[in-house]
Amino acid sequence: MAKRCTFVFNRKAFSEQVLKNETLRSRMRDAAEAANNDPKRVWVRDHDGVNRNGVAIICPSAVEASSGALEDTLGRMRV
């Protein structure tokens, strides 16, 4: 039987190196913008959160319902 493992994270370092990493955010932003074929109806914005930073892809619900633009953008995203 395998022994149990315990993982210990340095929360402050993890937050700085992963969750709030500007390099990762810029890569996500570039990937989202490259995947977006319809920049007039689907917008890519930076998101600065309390716990983590990231990228938000925004699309009006009427546009998504009629064309599936947001789903298509997410499907084309490669990081």
Secondary structure, 3 states (H helix, E strand, C coil): CCCCCCCCCCHHHHHHHHHCCHHHHHHHHHHHHHHCCCCCCCEEEEEECCCCEEEEEECCHHHHHHHCHHHHHHHHCCC
